[in-house]
């Protein structure tokens, strides 16, 4: 966290030196919220690696939906994608009670620990959040927008036994149709989806 805080401070100073007034979410490399997740196997007392994630930075509901649906299809672990889609599909993902997650929100030049929003609390069943959920947070963003999503996805790519539930593949066709619809509403001329491997 110290290294990330230092980078943030340097970028904010650069914007001030150029007479620009930017919020942290205006930068491509500064996330307004980051999250850390970890998993301890019930029969293992050793410390395990931490997995980090960042909140999505998109301007507008359509762009956010495109990023979330795309991530569900090609980026996030299937169990996490299923959890993100659960309010729409009725699928469910249950995490081990030894999975923990902490989120940090940028305040000035520092990241301050924050409780999860009600959407993360709802879809990431059994995860131990620190600090714990504190009631309604009035989350106006979409399911999957939060940093906890990426952090838990990275954890499951390394520890697939840390959660059980329906996988994304069972809802893929529905989500691809919604993604195409969102792309068209944003003036992309698309009929089918093509995916490219980053190099």
C-alpha positions in Angstrom: 0.0 0.0 0.0 2.9 2.3 0.7 4.2 2.1 -2.9 0.7 2.7 -4.3 0.3 5.7 -2.0 3.6 7.2 -3.2 2.7 6.8 -6.9 -0.7 8.5 -6.2 1.0 11.4 -4.4 3.4 11.9 -7.3 0.5 11.9 -9.9 -1.6 14.3 -7.8 1.4 16.6 -7.4 1.9 16.6 -11.2 -1.7 17.6 -11.8 -1.4 20.4 -9.3 1.9 21.7 -10.9 0.0 21.9 -14.2 -2.9 23.8 -12.6 -5.2 20.8 -13.2 -7.9 19.8 -10.6 -8.3 16.1 -11.0 -10.0 13.6 -8.7 -8.2 10.2 -8.2 -10.7 8.5 -10.4 -9.7 10.8 -13.3 -6.4 9.0 -13.7 -6.0 5.7 -15.5 -3.5 4.5 -13.0 -5.1 5.6 -9.8 -8.0 3.6 -8.4 -10.4 5.3 -6.1 -10.7 2.0 -4.2 -8.3 -1.0 -4.0 -9.0 -4.3 -2.2 -6.9 -7.1 -0.7 -8.2 -10.7 -0.3 -6.7 -13.8 1.3 -7.7 -17.4 2.0 -6.7 -19.8 4.7 -7.5 -23.5 4.1 -9.4 -24.9 7.1 -6.6 -27.5 7.7 -3.7 -25.1 7.2 -2.6 -22.5 9.7 0.2 -21.0 7.5 -0.1 -17.4 6.2 -1.1 -17.2 2.6 -0.5 -14.7 -0.2 -2.7 -11.7 -0.6 -4.5 -10.9 -3.9 -5.2 -7.3 -4.9 -7.9 -5.7 -7.1 -9.0 -2.2 -8.1 -12.4 -0.7 -8.7 -13.5 -0.1 -12.3 -13.1 3.5 -13.6 -15.8 4.1 -16.2 -17.7 7.2 -17.1 -21.4 6.4 -17.3 -23.7 3.4 -16.8 -23.2 2.0 -20.4 -19.4 2.0 -20.2 -19.5 0.4 -16.8 -21.9 -2.3 -18.0 -19.6 -3.0 -20.9 -16.6 -3.4 -18.7 -18.5 -5.6 -16.2 -20.0 -7.9 -18.8 -16.7 -8.2 -20.6 -14.9 -9.0 -17.4 -17.5 -11.6 -16.6 -16.9 -13.3 -19.9 -13.1 -13.1 -20.3 -11.4 -11.9 -17.1 -12.9 -12.9 -13.8 -13.0 -16.4 -12.4 -16.3 -18.1 -13.3 -17.5 -18.3 -9.7 -16.9 -14.5 -9.2 -18.6 -13.8 -12.5 -21.5 -15.9 -11.4 -21.8 -14.0 -8.1 -21.7 -10.6 -10.0 -24.5 -11.9 -12.2 -26.6 -13.5 -9.4 -29.1 -10.7 -9.0 -30.0 -11.1 -12.8 -29.6 -14.9 -13.2 -30.5 -16.3 -9.7 -27.1 -18.1 -9.6 -25.3 -18.2 -6.3 -21.6 -18.4 -5.2 -20.7 -19.3 -1.6 -17.2 -18.6 -0.4 -15.4 -20.4 2.4 -15.7 -18.7 5.7 -11.9 -18.4 5.8 -11.9 -16.0 2.8 -11.3 -12.4 4.0 -11.3 -9.1 2.1 -10.4 -5.5 3.0 -11.1 -2.5 0.8 -9.2 0.8 1.0 -10.5 4.1 -0.4 -8.2 6.9 -1.3 -8.4 10.0 0.9 -6.0 12.7 0.0 -2.7 10.9 -0.4 -3.6 7.9 1.7 -5.8 4.8 1.4 -8.2 4.4 4.3 -9.9 1.0 5.1 -13.6 1.0 4.3 -16.5 -1.4 4.8 -18.1 -3.2 1.8 -21.1 -1.7 0.0 -24.4 -3.6 0.3 -23.9 -5.1 -3.2 -20.6 -6.8 -2.3 -22.0 -7.9 1.0 -25.0 -9.4 -0.9 -23.2 -11.3 -3.7 -20.0 -12.4 -2.0 -21.7 -14.7 0.5 -19.7 -15.8 3.5 -16.6 -13.6 2.9 -15.3 -12.0 6.1 -15.0 -8.3 5.4 -12.8 -6.1 7.6 -14.2 -3.6 8.5 -17.6 -5.4 8.4 -20.7 -4.3 6.5 -22.4 -1.4 8.3 -25.8 -1.3 6.7 -26.9 0.5 3.5 -24.2 2.4 1.7 -26.5 3.6 -1.1 -24.4 1.9 -3.8 -25.5 3.5 -7.1 -22.9 1.6 -9.2 -23.4 -1.8 -10.8 -22.7 -5.2 -9.3 -19.1 -6.0 -9.9 -17.8 -2.4 -10.1 -16.0 -2.7 -6.8 -12.4 -3.5 -6.1 -13.4 -6.6 -4.1 -14.5 -8.3 -7.3 -11.1 -8.3 -8.9 -9.3 -9.2 -5.6 -11.6 -12.2 -5.0 -11.4 -13.3 -8.6 -7.6 -13.4 -8.4 -7.8 -15.4 -5.2 -10.0 -18.0 -6.8 -7.7 -18.4 -9.8 -5.1 -19.6 -7.3 -7.5 -21.3 -4.8 -10.5 -22.6 -6.7 -11.6 -24.6 -3.7 -12.3 -21.4 -1.8 -15.8 -21.1 -3.3 -18.6 -23.2 -4.7 -21.4 -22.3 -7.1 -22.6 -22.1 -10.6 -20.0 -21.1 -13.2 -20.2 -18.3 -15.7 -20.3 -20.8 -18.7 -24.0 -21.5 -17.8 -24.9 -17.9 -18.4 -22.4 -16.9 -21.1 -24.9 -16.7 -24.0 -27.2 -14.4 -22.1 -24.4 -12.1 -21.0 -22.9 -12.0 -24.5 -26.3 -10.8 -25.9 -26.5 -8.1 -23.2 -22.9 -7.0 -23.9 -23.6 -6.7 -27.7 -26.8 -4.6 -26.8 -24.7 -2.3 -24.6 -22.0 -1.9 -27.2 -24.7 -1.0 -29.8 -26.2 1.6 -27.5 -22.8 3.1 -27.3 -22.6 3.4 -31.1 -20.4 0.3 -31.7 -21.3 -1.5 -34.9 -21.1 -5.1 -33.6 -23.1 -8.2 -34.4 -20.8 -10.9 -32.9 -18.0 -10.7 -30.3 -14.4 -11.4 -31.0 -11.7 -11.7 -28.3 -8.0 -11.0 -28.6 -5.2 -12.2 -26.4 -3.1 -9.3 -25.0 0.6 -9.5 -25.9 
